[in-house]
Each structure stands twice: as C-alpha cells, then as structure tokens.
C-alpha cells in the first residue's frame, strides 16, 4: 500500500513538472501543492493503519470476553470440614492429657 502511495506521489510530481509553464512562481506553487498532497497521503496511510490495528484489537478483545462469559464455571469443591483433613506433624504431637483437657490453648 505504501508503494502505491509513493508511486502516486512521484507520478503527480512528474505530471506537475511536465505541465507547468516555465514561470518559476508557478513551479514553486505546484511543488508546494505536490508536497502537501504527499504529506496528506502519508498521514492518511498512518491513520488507516492505526484504524485497522485498533479495529483488530477491539474485535479480538470482544471475542475473548464473549468466550469467557460462555465458558462454564467449574464446580466448587467441598470445603465444609477443612480442619478434619489437617494433621499435626509427628514432631509437634503431644501425648500429654493435661494440654488436651486445658482446651489446647496452652493455659
């Protein structure tokens, strides 16, 4: 696409040089017009590229969001009695009945 714009700019400059009279003032104004057109086409190319990239990003994000909404959530695991699964390490086990009868808080 950039090559097409570059070719169009070169072609416009060539046509303006051929059709321009020998007057220096007209040649300068035609050259200024050709430069302005070239700058305009360059900005247009940049704008189109930014628009295409932004459109792609929005479409991709919306598709991912829609998929995340449609995805089924996994079932919750049973965590009603978590402390029943906990075991004290052998080093920390106490065989004293005194600590068990005191409520296990060490007092």
DSSP file (Angstrom, degrees, kcal/mol; ACC not computed):
  #  RESIDUE AA STRUCTURE BP1 BP2  ACC     N-H-->O    O-->H-N    N-H-->O    O-->H-N    TCO  KAPPA ALPHA  PHI   PSI    X-CA   Y-CA   Z-CA
    1    1 A X     >        0   0    0      0, 0.0     4,-2.0     0, 0.0     5,-0.2   0.000 360.0 360.0 360.0 -41.3    0.0    0.0    0.0
    2    2 A X  H  >  +     0   0    0      1,-0.2     4,-2.5     2,-0.2     5,-0.2   0.881 360.0  54.2 -62.3 -37.2    2.9    2.4    0.8
    3    3 A X  H  > S+     0   0    0      2,-0.2     4,-2.6     1,-0.2    -1,-0.2   0.879 106.0  52.1 -65.1 -37.2    4.4    1.6   -2.6
    4    4 A X  H  > S+     0   0    0      2,-0.2     4,-2.3     1,-0.2    -1,-0.2   0.922 111.4  46.5 -64.4 -42.7    1.2    2.6   -4.3
    5    5 A X  H  X S+     0   0    0     -4,-2.0     4,-2.4     2,-0.2    -2,-0.2   0.904 112.5  50.1 -65.6 -40.3    1.1    5.9   -2.4
    6    6 A X  H  X S+     0   0    0     -4,-2.5     4,-2.5     2,-0.2    -2,-0.2   0.916 111.1  48.9 -64.1 -42.3    4.7    6.6   -3.2
    7    7 A X  H  X S+     0   0    0     -4,-2.6     4,-2.6     1,-0.2    -1,-0.2   0.892 110.6  51.0 -64.2 -38.8    4.1    5.8   -6.9
    8    8 A X  H  X S+     0   0    0     -4,-2.3     4,-2.6     2,-0.2    -2,-0.2   0.908 110.8  48.9 -64.6 -40.8    1.1    8.1   -6.9
    9    9 A X  H  X S+     0   0    0     -4,-2.4     4,-2.4     2,-0.2    -2,-0.2   0.925 112.8  46.4 -65.1 -44.3    3.2   10.9   -5.3
   10   10 A X  H  X S+     0   0    0     -4,-2.5     4,-2.3     2,-0.2    -2,-0.2   0.908 113.0  50.6 -64.4 -41.1    6.0   10.5   -7.8
   11   11 A X  H  X S+     0   0    0     -4,-2.6     4,-2.6     2,-0.2    -2,-0.2   0.910 110.3  49.1 -63.0 -42.7    3.6   10.4  -10.7
   12   12 A X  H  X S+     0   0    0     -4,-2.6     4,-2.6     1,-0.2    -2,-0.2   0.916 111.6  49.0 -63.0 -42.4    1.8   13.6   -9.5
   13   13 A X  H  X S+     0   0    0     -4,-2.4     4,-1.8     1,-0.2    -1,-0.2   0.902 112.2  49.0 -64.3 -39.4    5.1   15.4   -9.2
   14   14 A X  H  X S+     0   0    0     -4,-2.3     4,-1.9     2,-0.2    -2,-0.2   0.912 112.2  47.6 -65.9 -43.3    6.2   14.2  -12.6
   15   15 A X  H  X S+     0   0    0     -4,-2.6     4,-2.5     1,-0.2     5,-0.2   0.907 111.1  51.3 -65.3 -41.5    2.9   15.4  -14.2
   16   16 A X  H  X S+     0   0    0     -4,-2.6     4,-1.2     1,-0.2    -1,-0.2   0.867 109.7  50.3 -64.7 -34.9    3.1   18.7  -12.5
   17   17 A X  H  < S+     0   0    0     -4,-1.8    -1,-0.2    -5,-0.2    -2,-0.2   0.878 112.9  46.0 -70.2 -37.0    6.6   19.2  -13.7
   18   18 A X  H  < S+     0   0    0     -4,-1.9    -2,-0.2     1,-0.2    -1,-0.2   0.900 118.3  40.6 -71.8 -40.6    5.7   18.4  -17.3
   19   19 A X  H  < S+     0   0    0     -4,-2.5    -1,-0.2    -5,-0.2    -2,-0.2   0.631  92.3 102.4 -85.7 -13.3    2.5   20.6  -17.4
   20   20 A X  S  < S-     0   0    0     -4,-1.2     7,-0.0    -5,-0.2    -4,-0.0  -0.465  72.4-123.7 -74.3 139.5    4.0   23.5  -15.5
   21   21 A X        -     0   0    0     -2,-0.2     6,-0.1     1,-0.1    -1,-0.1  -0.201  32.2 -98.6 -71.5 174.2    5.0   26.5  -17.5
   22   22 A X  S    S+     0   0    0      4,-0.1     2,-0.2     5,-0.0    -1,-0.1   0.546  86.3 118.2 -74.0  -6.1    8.5   27.9  -17.3
   23   23 A X     >  -     0   0    0      1,-0.1     4,-1.6     2,-0.0     5,-0.1  -0.452  61.0-145.5 -65.7 130.0    7.4   30.5  -14.8
   24   24 A X  H  > S+     0   0    0      1,-0.2     4,-2.1     2,-0.2     5,-0.2   0.840  94.7  56.7 -68.8 -34.6    9.3   30.0  -11.6
   25   25 A X  H  > S+     0   0    0      1,-0.2     4,-1.9     2,-0.2    -1,-0.2   0.901 108.5  46.3 -66.1 -41.2    6.4   31.2   -9.3
   26   26 A X  H  > S+     0   0    0      2,-0.2     4,-2.2     1,-0.2    -1,-0.2   0.871 110.9  52.8 -69.0 -35.9    4.0   28.6  -10.8
   27   27 A X  H  X S+     0   0    0     -4,-1.6     4,-2.2     2,-0.2    -2,-0.2   0.898 109.2  49.5 -66.3 -39.9    6.6   25.8  -10.5
   28   28 A X  H  X S+     0   0    0     -4,-2.1     4,-2.3     2,-0.2    -2,-0.2   0.905 111.7  47.9 -66.6 -40.7    7.1   26.6   -6.8
   29   29 A X  H  X S+     0   0    0     -4,-1.9     4,-2.4     2,-0.2    -2,-0.2   0.888 111.9  49.7 -68.2 -37.2    3.4   26.6   -6.0
   30   30 A X  H  X S+     0   0    0     -4,-2.2     4,-2.4     2,-0.2    -1,-0.2   0.890 110.9  50.2 -66.3 -37.8    3.0   23.4   -7.9
   31   31 A X  H  X S+     0   0    0     -4,-2.2     4,-2.2     2,-0.2    -2,-0.2   0.891 110.6  49.3 -67.1 -38.8    5.9   21.9   -5.9
   32   32 A X  H  X S+     0   0    0     -4,-2.3     4,-2.5     2,-0.2    -2,-0.2   0.904 111.3  49.6 -65.5 -40.9    4.3   23.1   -2.7
   33   33 A X  H  X S+     0   0    0     -4,-2.4     4,-2.4     2,-0.2    -2,-0.2   0.901 110.3  50.3 -63.8 -40.7    1.0   21.6   -3.7
   34   34 A X  H  X S+     0   0    0     -4,-2.4     4,-2.2     2,-0.2    -2,-0.2   0.895 111.5  48.2 -65.5 -39.8    2.7   18.3   -4.5
   35   35 A X  H  X S+     0   0    0     -4,-2.2     4,-2.6     2,-0.2     5,-0.2   0.913 110.9  50.7 -66.3 -41.4    4.4   18.2   -1.2
   36   36 A X  H  X S+     0   0    0     -4,-2.5     4,-2.4     1,-0.2    -2,-0.2   0.906 111.4  48.3 -62.6 -40.8    1.2   19.0    0.6
   37   37 A X  H  X S+     0   0    0     -4,-2.4     4,-2.5     2,-0.2    -1,-0.2   0.896 110.9  50.8 -65.9 -39.6   -0.5   16.2   -1.2
   38   38 A X  H  X S+     0   0    0     -4,-2.2     4,-2.0     2,-0.2    -2,-0.2   0.914 111.7  47.0 -64.3 -42.4    2.3   13.8   -0.4
   39   39 A X  H  X S+     0   0    0     -4,-2.6     4,-2.6     2,-0.2     5,-0.2   0.904 111.5  52.0 -65.7 -40.5    2.1   14.7    3.3
   40   40 A X  H  X S+     0   0    0     -4,-2.4     4,-2.3    -5,-0.2    -2,-0.2   0.921 110.0  48.3 -60.9 -44.2   -1.6   14.3    3.3
   41   41 A X  H  X S+     0   0    0     -4,-2.5     4,-2.2     2,-0.2    -1,-0.2   0.869 110.6  51.7 -66.1 -35.9   -1.4   10.8    1.7
   42   42 A X  H  X S+     0   0    0     -4,-2.0     4,-2.3     2,-0.2    -2,-0.2   0.934 111.3  46.5 -65.8 -45.3    1.3    9.8    4.3
   43   43 A X  H  X S+     0   0    0     -4,-2.6     4,-2.5     1,-0.2    -2,-0.2   0.879 111.0  53.5 -63.7 -36.8   -1.0   11.0    7.1
   44   44 A X  H  X S+     0   0    0     -4,-2.3     4,-2.4    -5,-0.2    -1,-0.2   0.908 108.1  49.9 -63.4 -41.9   -3.9    9.2    5.5
   45   45 A X  H  X S+     0   0    0     -4,-2.2     4,-2.3     2,-0.2    -2,-0.2   0.925 111.5  48.1 -62.1 -45.2   -1.9    5.9    5.4
   46   46 A X  H  X S+     0   0    0     -4,-2.3     4,-2.4     1,-0.2    -2,-0.2   0.915 111.5  50.6 -62.8 -42.6   -0.9    6.2    9.0
   47   47 A X  H  X S+     0   0    0     -4,-2.5     4,-2.5     1,-0.2    -2,-0.2   0.910 110.4  49.0 -61.2 -43.6   -4.5    6.9   10.0
   48   48 A X  H  X S+     0   0    0     -4,-2.4     4,-2.5     2,-0.2    -1,-0.2   0.909 111.3  49.6 -64.6 -42.0   -5.7    3.9    8.1
   49   49 A X  H  X S+     0   0    0     -4,-2.3     4,-2.4     2,-0.2    -2,-0.2   0.921 112.1  47.5 -64.0 -43.4   -3.1    1.6    9.7
   50   50 A X  H  X S+     0   0    0     -4,-2.4     4,-2.5     1,-0.2     5,-0.2   0.910 112.1  50.8 -63.7 -41.4   -4.0    2.8   13.2
   51   51 A X  H  X S+     0   0    0     -4,-2.5     4,-2.3    -5,-0.2    -2,-0.2   0.916 111.0  48.2 -62.2 -43.3   -7.7    2.4   12.5
   52   52 A X  H  X S+     0   0    0     -4,-2.5     4,-2.3     2,-0.2    -2,-0.2   0.913 112.8  47.6 -65.4 -42.6   -7.1   -1.2   11.2
   53   53 A X  H  X S+     0   0    0     -4,-2.4     4,-2.3     2,-0.2    -2,-0.2   0.911 113.0  48.3 -65.7 -41.5   -5.0   -2.2   14.2
   54   54 A X  H  X S+     0   0    0     -4,-2.5     4,-2.4     2,-0.2    -2,-0.2   0.897 111.1  50.7 -65.6 -39.9   -7.5   -0.7   16.7
   55   55 A X  H  X S+     0   0    0     -4,-2.3     4,-2.5    -5,-0.2     5,-0.2   0.921 110.4  49.4 -62.9 -44.1  -10.3   -2.5   15.0
   56   56 A X  H  X S+     0   0    0     -4,-2.3     4,-2.4     1,-0.2    -2,-0.2   0.913 111.4  49.4 -61.3 -43.2   -8.5   -5.8   15.2
   57   57 A X  H  X S+     0   0    0     -4,-2.3     4,-2.3     1,-0.2    -2,-0.2   0.903 112.0  47.8 -64.8 -41.4   -7.7   -5.3   18.9
   58   58 A X  H  X S+     0   0    0     -4,-2.4     4,-2.4     2,-0.2    -2,-0.2   0.916 112.8  48.1 -66.8 -42.9  -11.3   -4.4   19.7
   59   59 A X  H  X S+     0   0    0     -4,-2.5     4,-2.1     2,-0.2    -2,-0.2   0.923 113.1  47.9 -64.0 -43.7  -12.7   -7.4   17.8
   60   60 A X  H  X S+     0   0    0     -4,-2.4     4,-2.2    -5,-0.2    -2,-0.2   0.918 112.7  48.3 -64.4 -43.0  -10.2   -9.8   19.4
   61   61 A X  H  X S+     0   0    0     -4,-2.3     4,-2.4     1,-0.2    -1,-0.2   0.900 111.3  49.9 -65.0 -40.5  -11.0   -8.5   22.9
   62   62 A X  H  X S+     0   0    0     -4,-2.4     4,-2.3     2,-0.2    -1,-0.2   0.882 109.9  50.8 -67.8 -36.6  -14.7   -8.7   22.4
   63   63 A X  H  X S+     0   0    0     -4,-2.1     4,-2.3     2,-0.2    -1,-0.2   0.921 111.5  47.7 -65.2 -42.9  -14.5  -12.3   21.2
   64   64 A X  H  X S+     0   0    0     -4,-2.2     4,-2.3     2,-0.2    -2,-0.2   0.910 112.1  50.0 -64.4 -40.9  -12.4  -13.3   24.2
   65   65 A X  H  X S+     0   0    0     -4,-2.4     4,-1.7     2,-0.2    -1,-0.2   0.917 110.5  49.5 -63.7 -42.2  -14.8  -11.6   26.5
   66   66 A X  H  X S+     0   0    0     -4,-2.3     4,-1.7     1,-0.2    -1,-0.2   0.891 111.3  49.9 -63.9 -39.4  -17.7  -13.4   24.9
   67   67 A X  H  X S+     0   0    0     -4,-2.3     4,-1.6     1,-0.2    -1,-0.2   0.881 107.9  53.3 -65.9 -37.7  -15.9  -16.7   25.2
   68   68 A X  H  < S+     0   0    0     -4,-2.3    -1,-0.2     1,-0.2    -2,-0.2   0.848 109.5  49.1 -67.3 -31.6  -15.2  -16.1   28.9
   69   69 A X  H  < S+     0   0    0     -4,-1.7    -1,-0.2     1,-0.2    -2,-0.2   0.863 113.0  46.6 -71.9 -35.2  -18.9  -15.4   29.5
   70   70 A X  H  < S+     0   0    0     -4,-1.7    -2,-0.2    -5,-0.1    -1,-0.2   0.709  88.9 103.3 -80.8 -20.2  -19.9  -18.6   27.7
   71   71 A X  S  < S-     0   0    0     -4,-1.6     2,-0.2    -5,-0.1    -3,-0.0  -0.409  77.3-118.7 -67.5 136.2  -17.4  -20.8   29.4
   72   72 A X        -     0   0    0     -2,-0.1     2,-0.2     1,-0.1    -1,-0.1  -0.525  24.2-123.1 -76.7 140.5  -18.9  -23.0   32.2
   73   73 A X        -     0   0    0     -2,-0.2     3,-0.1     1,-0.1    -1,-0.1  -0.575  29.6-109.1 -79.8 142.9  -17.5  -22.4   35.6
   74   74 A X        -     0   0    0     -2,-0.2     2,-0.1     1,-0.1    -1,-0.1  -0.349  40.4 -95.9 -69.4 155.2  -16.0  -25.5   37.4
   75   75 A X        -     0   0    0      1,-0.1     2,-0.2    -2,-0.0    -1,-0.1  -0.407  41.7-107.7 -71.0 147.1  -18.0  -26.9   40.3
   76   76 A X        -     0   0    0     -2,-0.1     2,-0.2    -3,-0.1    -1,-0.1  -0.505  31.5-124.2 -74.7 142.0  -17.0  -25.8   43.8
   77   77 A X        -     0   0    0     -2,-0.2     2,-0.6     1,-0.1    -1,-0.1  -0.522  31.6 -97.1 -83.8 155.9  -15.1  -28.4   45.9
   78   78 A X        +     0   0    0     -2,-0.2     3,-0.1     1,-0.1    -1,-0.1  -0.621  50.5 160.2 -76.0 117.7  -16.4  -29.3   49.3
   79   79 A X    >   +     0   0    0     -2,-0.6     3,-0.6     1,-0.1    -1,-0.1  -0.050  34.9 115.0-125.6  29.8  -14.6  -27.3   51.9
   80   80 A X  T 3  S+     0   0    0      1,-0.3     2,-0.2     2,-0.1     3,-0.2   0.826  86.6  29.1 -73.3 -30.3  -17.0  -27.6   54.8
   81   81 A X  T 3>  +     0   0    0      1,-0.1     4,-0.5    -3,-0.1     3,-0.5  -0.513  69.4 147.2-129.3  65.6  -14.6  -29.6   57.0
   82   82 A X  H X> S+     0   0    0     -3,-0.6     3,-1.2     1,-0.2     4,-0.5   0.879  71.0  58.3 -68.0 -38.9  -11.2  -28.5   56.1
   83   83 A X  H >4 S+     0   0    0      1,-0.3     3,-0.5     2,-0.2    -1,-0.2   0.726  94.8  65.5 -68.9 -20.0   -9.7  -28.8   59.6
   84   84 A X  H 34 S+     0   0    0     -3,-0.5    -1,-0.3     1,-0.2    -2,-0.2   0.788 100.9  51.1 -70.1 -25.0  -10.7  -32.5   59.6
   85   85 A X  H << S+     0   0    0     -3,-1.2     2,-0.3    -4,-0.5    -1,-0.2   0.626  91.4  97.9 -83.8 -13.3   -8.2  -33.1   56.8
   86   86 A X    <<  -     0   0    0     -4,-0.5     2,-0.4    -3,-0.5    -3,-0.0  -0.586  54.1-170.4 -81.6 134.3   -5.4  -31.3   58.7
   87   87 A X        -     0   0    0     -2,-0.3     2,-0.3     0, 0.0     3,-0.1  -0.975  22.2-123.9-124.6 139.3   -2.9  -33.4   60.7
   88   88 A X        -     0   0    0     -2,-0.4     5,-0.1     1,-0.1     0, 0.0  -0.597  37.3-104.8 -77.4 137.9   -0.3  -32.2   63.1
   89   89 A X    >>  -     0   0    0     -2,-0.3     3,-1.0     1,-0.1     4,-0.7  -0.255  28.9-112.8 -61.2 153.8    3.3  -33.2   62.3
   90   90 A X  G >4 S+     0   0    0      1,-0.3     3,-0.8     2,-0.2    -1,-0.1   0.840 115.2  58.5 -57.8 -36.3    4.7  -36.0   64.4
   91   91 A X  G 34 S+     0   0    0      1,-0.2    -1,-0.3     3,-0.0    -2,-0.0   0.816 109.4  43.9 -65.9 -29.2    7.3  -33.7   66.0
   92   92 A X  G <4 S+     0   0    0     -3,-1.0    -1,-0.2     2,-0.1    -2,-0.2   0.487  85.9 113.9 -96.0  -3.6    4.5  -31.4   67.3
   93   93 A X    <<  -     0   0    0     -3,-0.8     2,-0.4    -4,-0.7    -3,-0.0  -0.434  52.3-153.8 -69.2 140.3    2.2  -34.1   68.6
   94   94 A X        -     0   0    0     -2,-0.1    -2,-0.1     2,-0.1    -1,-0.0  -0.937  17.1-166.8-116.5 140.8    1.7  -34.1   72.4
   95   95 A X        +     0   0    0     -2,-0.4     2,-0.3     4,-0.0    -1,-0.1   0.397  54.5 116.2-101.5   0.7    0.8  -37.2   74.4
   96   96 A X     >  -     0   0    0      1,-0.2     4,-0.8     2,-0.0    -2,-0.1  -0.517  53.0-158.6 -73.6 132.7    0.0  -35.2   77.5
   97   97 A X  H  > S+     0   0    0     -2,-0.3     4,-2.1     1,-0.2    -1,-0.2   0.653  87.1  71.5 -81.2 -15.7   -3.6  -35.4   78.6
   98   98 A X  H  > S+     0   0    0      1,-0.2     4,-1.3     2,-0.2     6,-0.2   0.923  98.9  44.6 -67.0 -43.4   -3.1  -32.1   80.5
   99   99 A X  H  4>S+     0   0    0      1,-0.2     5,-1.8     2,-0.2     7,-0.3   0.846 112.5  53.1 -70.5 -31.0   -2.9  -30.0   77.4
  100  100 A X  H ><5S+     0   0    0     -4,-0.8     3,-0.9     1,-0.2    -1,-0.2   0.886 110.5  46.2 -70.7 -37.1   -5.8  -31.8   75.9
  101  101 A X  H 3<5S+     0   0    0     -4,-2.1    -1,-0.2     1,-0.2    -2,-0.2   0.719 103.3  64.7 -77.9 -19.2   -8.0  -31.2   78.9
  102  102 A X  T 3<5S-     0   0    0     -4,-1.3     3,-0.4    -5,-0.1     5,-0.3   0.464 122.4-100.5 -81.1  -0.8   -7.0  -27.5   79.1
  103  103 A X  T < 5 -     0   0    0     -3,-0.9    -3,-0.2    -4,-0.2    -2,-0.1   0.484  53.4 -85.9  96.8   2.9   -8.6  -26.8   75.8
  104  104 A X  S   <S+     0   0    0     -5,-1.8    -1,-0.2    -6,-0.2    -4,-0.1   0.559 104.5 108.2  78.3   7.8   -5.5  -26.9   73.6
  105  105 A X  S    S-     0   0    0     -3,-0.4    -2,-0.1    -6,-0.2    -1,-0.1   0.443  88.7-115.2 -99.1   2.4   -4.6  -23.3   74.2
  106  106 A X              0   0    0     -7,-0.3    -3,-0.1     1,-0.1    -7,-0.1   0.543 360.0 360.0  84.5   7.3   -1.6  -24.0   76.5
  107  107 A X              0   0    0     -5,-0.3    -4,-0.1    -8,-0.1    -8,-0.1   0.442 360.0 360.0-101.4 360.0   -3.1  -22.4   79.6
